[in-house]
Amino acid sequence: MMFDSSLFDPYPVDAPQLQAAAEATRGRLDLVGTLLATVEQEHRAMMGAIEGDLATSAQDAPTEVLTVASTVQQQAYYAAGCLEEFVQAVDRYNDASSDPRSISRLNAAYRDAMAGDFGAQYTPAGAGATLEQRSEAVDLFHQQRAGAEAAVLQSLHAEKLRLDSALDDSAAQVKAMLDRGPNSADIRTLCRSGSLPIDAPVIFADVRFSWWDRALAWMAARRAPPRPTATICG
């Protein structure tokens, strides 16, 4: 049986699981988008087959349905984007953060320190030493090692407190975004961080995205695994 020398546990729900939940939300909405695209297509075909007053009255027939569907889709993409934002925070917490160090890096630092006896050095009593002197030398080493380990643990736990605080701050920010609901400032923030699809300016057509928003979104997309683009309602 392998000894697990990990000191700290990662976040209980890992980033890939959260990512899958966000993708599942978007996937269901893409089906809605496809259905509504069919509604639009059939409406155009119908408009081509009628004329006169009937055509005028039928022209805006699907507008309300498409508007509501587009709003629902935007809200869901926004919620999925907020979840993606927390995915990034969990990824930093578990693996990516360098200051404070992530859980994986803190555990690696602890294993490295343990492998080096936390910097404690054993000094043999010498060739002519008595059994008691040799025992005292061993005891001294263990005392020094225990003291050094306590110092390392204190430092690592203090750093983990900073890491926990950063995750708590991210969770609070995401909750505040969800409480506010879709709005221009938060949508642009999610876009810049890569938490929305690269075609966010199409999904949220009423939001004015700057060239810098688009540039940061593009750079974030280059760093992230590929994901499908959205099917747009309306």
C-alpha positions as CSV (number, residue, x, y, z in Angstrom):
1,M,0.0,0.0,0.0
2,M,1.4,3.4,-1.0
3,F,1.7,6.0,1.7
4,D,-0.1,9.2,0.9
5,S,2.0,12.1,2.1
6,S,-0.5,14.8,0.9
7,L,-1.0,17.4,3.6
8,F,-4.1,19.2,2.1
9,D,-7.1,18.0,0.2
10,P,-8.2,19.6,-3.1
11,Y,-11.5,21.3,-3.5
12,P,-14.1,18.5,-3.3
13,V,-15.6,19.2,-6.7
14,D,-12.8,19.4,-9.2
15,A,-12.6,21.8,-12.2
16,P,-13.4,19.2,-14.9
17,Q,-16.7,18.3,-13.1
18,L,-17.7,21.9,-12.8
19,Q,-16.7,22.4,-16.5
20,A,-18.9,19.5,-17.5
21,A,-21.9,21.0,-15.7
22,A,-21.4,24.3,-17.5
23,E,-21.0,22.5,-20.9
24,A,-24.2,20.5,-20.2
25,T,-26.1,23.7,-19.6
26,R,-24.9,25.2,-22.8
27,G,-25.6,21.9,-24.7
28,R,-29.2,21.9,-23.6
29,L,-29.6,25.5,-24.7
30,D,-28.1,24.7,-28.1
31,L,-31.0,22.4,-28.7
32,V,-33.4,25.2,-27.9
33,G,-31.5,27.5,-30.3
34,T,-31.7,24.9,-33.1
35,L,-35.5,24.5,-32.6
36,L,-36.0,28.2,-32.7
37,A,-33.9,28.5,-35.8
38,T,-36.2,26.0,-37.4
39,V,-39.2,28.2,-36.3
40,E,-37.6,31.2,-38.0
41,Q,-36.9,29.2,-41.2
42,E,-40.5,27.9,-41.4
43,H,-41.9,31.3,-40.7
44,R,-39.8,32.7,-43.6
45,A,-41.1,29.9,-45.8
46,M,-44.7,30.7,-44.8
47,M,-44.2,34.4,-45.5
48,G,-43.1,33.5,-49.0
49,A,-46.3,31.7,-49.6
50,I,-48.8,34.3,-48.5
51,E,-49.5,37.9,-49.5
52,G,-51.6,41.0,-48.7
53,D,-53.1,41.7,-45.3
54,L,-52.5,38.2,-44.2
55,A,-48.8,38.6,-44.8
56,T,-48.7,41.8,-42.9
57,S,-50.5,40.4,-39.8
58,A,-48.3,37.3,-39.9
59,Q,-45.0,39.1,-40.3
60,D,-44.2,39.5,-36.6
61,A,-45.8,36.3,-35.5
62,P,-42.8,34.6,-33.9
63,T,-41.2,37.8,-32.6
64,E,-42.4,37.4,-29.0
65,V,-41.4,33.7,-28.8
66,L,-37.9,34.5,-30.2
67,T,-37.4,37.4,-27.9
68,V,-38.3,35.4,-24.8
69,A,-36.2,32.5,-26.0
70,S,-33.2,34.8,-26.6
71,T,-33.6,36.3,-23.1
72,V,-33.7,32.8,-21.5
73,Q,-30.7,31.7,-23.6
74,Q,-28.7,34.8,-22.5
75,Q,-29.6,34.2,-18.9
76,A,-28.5,30.6,-19.1
77,Y,-25.2,31.4,-20.9
78,Y,-24.6,34.0,-18.3
79,A,-25.2,31.5,-15.5
80,A,-22.9,29.0,-17.2
81,G,-20.3,31.8,-17.6
82,C,-20.4,32.5,-13.9
83,L,-19.9,28.8,-13.2
84,E,-16.9,28.8,-15.6
85,E,-15.5,31.7,-13.6
86,F,-15.6,29.6,-10.5
87,V,-14.1,26.7,-12.5
88,Q,-11.1,28.9,-13.1
89,A,-10.9,29.7,-9.4
90,V,-11.0,26.0,-8.5
91,D,-8.3,25.3,-11.0
92,R,-6.1,28.0,-9.4
93,Y,-6.9,26.6,-6.0
94,N,-6.1,23.0,-6.9
95,D,-3.3,23.3,-9.3
96,A,-2.4,26.6,-11.0
97,S,-1.8,29.3,-8.3
98,S,1.8,30.2,-7.6
99,D,1.3,32.9,-5.0
100,P,-0.2,31.6,-2.7
101,R,0.8,28.2,-3.9
102,S,-2.0,25.8,-5.0
103,I,-3.0,22.7,-3.1
104,S,-0.9,20.5,-5.4
105,R,2.1,22.8,-5.0
106,L,1.7,23.0,-1.2
107,N,1.6,19.2,-1.0
108,A,4.6,18.9,-3.3
109,A,6.5,21.3,-1.1
110,Y,5.6,19.3,2.0
111,R,6.7,16.0,0.3
112,D,10.0,17.6,-0.7
113,A,10.6,18.9,2.8
114,M,9.8,15.5,4.2
115,A,12.2,13.8,1.9
116,G,14.9,16.1,3.1
117,D,14.0,15.6,6.8
118,F,12.8,19.3,6.8
119,G,16.5,20.4,6.7
120,A,17.5,18.7,9.9
121,Q,21.0,17.1,9.8
122,Y,22.0,14.0,11.7
123,T,25.4,14.2,13.2
124,P,26.7,10.8,14.3
125,A,28.2,10.6,17.8
126,G,31.6,9.3,16.5
127,A,33.4,6.0,16.3
128,G,34.3,5.8,20.0
129,A,30.9,7.0,21.3
130,T,29.1,5.0,23.9
131,L,25.6,3.5,23.3
132,E,24.2,6.4,25.4
133,Q,26.0,9.0,23.3
134,R,24.8,7.4,20.1
135,S,21.2,7.4,21.4
136,E,21.5,11.0,22.4
137,A,22.7,11.9,18.8
138,V,19.7,10.1,17.4
139,D,17.3,11.8,19.9
140,L,18.8,15.2,19.0
141,F,18.3,14.6,15.3
142,H,14.6,13.7,15.9
143,Q,14.1,16.8,18.1
144,Q,15.6,19.0,15.4
145,R,13.6,17.3,12.7
146,A,10.3,17.7,14.7
147,G,11.1,21.4,15.3
148,A,11.8,22.0,11.6
149,E,8.7,20.1,10.6
150,A,6.6,22.2,12.9
151,A,8.0,25.4,11.3
152,V,7.3,24.1,7.8
153,L,3.8,23.1,8.7
154,Q,3.1,26.5,10.3
155,S,4.3,28.2,7.1
156,L,2.3,25.9,4.8
157,H,-0.9,26.3,6.8
158,A,-0.5,30.0,6.8
159,E,-0.1,30.0,3.0
160,K,-3.1,27.7,2.7
161,L,-5.2,30.2,4.6
162,R,-4.3,32.8,2.0
163,L,-5.3,30.3,-0.7
164,D,-8.6,29.5,1.0
165,S,-9.3,33.3,1.3
166,A,-8.7,33.8,-2.4
167,L,-11.1,31.0,-3.3
168,D,-13.7,32.4,-0.8
169,D,-13.3,35.8,-2.5
170,S,-13.8,34.3,-6.0
171,A,-16.9,32.4,-4.7
172,A,-18.3,35.7,-3.3
173,Q,-17.7,37.5,-6.6
174,V,-19.4,34.8,-8.6
175,K,-22.4,34.8,-6.2
176,A,-22.7,38.5,-6.5
177,M,-22.7,38.2,-10.3
178,L,-25.4,35.6,-10.2
179,D,-27.4,37.8,-7.8
180,R,-27.1,40.8,-10.1
181,G,-28.1,38.7,-13.2
182,P,-27.0,39.5,-16.7
183,N,-25.6,43.0,-17.0
184,S,-23.2,44.7,-19.3
185,A,-20.3,45.1,-16.9
186,D,-20.3,41.5,-15.6
187,I,-20.8,40.1,-19.1
188,R,-17.8,42.0,-20.3
189,T,-15.8,40.7,-17.3
190,L,-16.8,37.1,-18.0
191,C,-15.9,37.6,-21.7
192,R,-12.4,39.0,-20.9
193,S,-11.6,36.1,-18.6
194,G,-12.7,33.5,-21.1
195,S,-15.7,32.3,-19.1
196,L,-18.1,33.0,-22.0
197,P,-17.8,31.5,-25.5
198,I,-15.7,33.4,-28.0
199,D,-18.9,34.4,-29.8
200,A,-20.3,36.2,-26.7
201,P,-20.7,39.4,-28.7
202,V,-23.2,37.6,-30.9
203,I,-25.0,36.0,-28.0
204,F,-25.2,39.3,-26.1
205,A,-25.8,41.6,-29.0
206,D,-27.0,44.4,-26.8
207,V,-23.7,44.7,-25.0
208,R,-21.1,47.0,-26.3
209,F,-17.8,45.0,-26.3
210,S,-14.6,47.0,-26.7
211,W,-11.7,45.8,-28.9
212,W,-9.8,45.0,-25.6
213,D,-12.7,42.8,-24.4
214,R,-12.5,40.9,-27.6
215,A,-8.7,40.7,-27.6
216,L,-8.6,39.3,-24.0
217,A,-11.4,36.9,-24.8
218,W,-9.4,35.6,-27.9
219,M,-6.3,35.2,-25.8
220,A,-8.2,33.3,-23.1
221,A,-9.7,31.1,-25.7
222,R,-6.2,30.3,-27.1
223,R,-5.2,29.1,-23.6
224,A,-8.4,27.1,-23.0
225,P,-9.5,23.7,-24.4
226,P,-11.7,24.1,-27.5
227,R,-15.4,24.2,-27.0
228,P,-18.4,24.5,-29.4
229,T,-19.8,27.8,-30.4
230,A,-23.3,28.7,-29.5
231,T,-26.5,28.3,-31.5
232,I,-28.1,31.8,-31.3
233,C,-31.8,32.5,-30.8
234,G,-33.3,35.4,-32.6
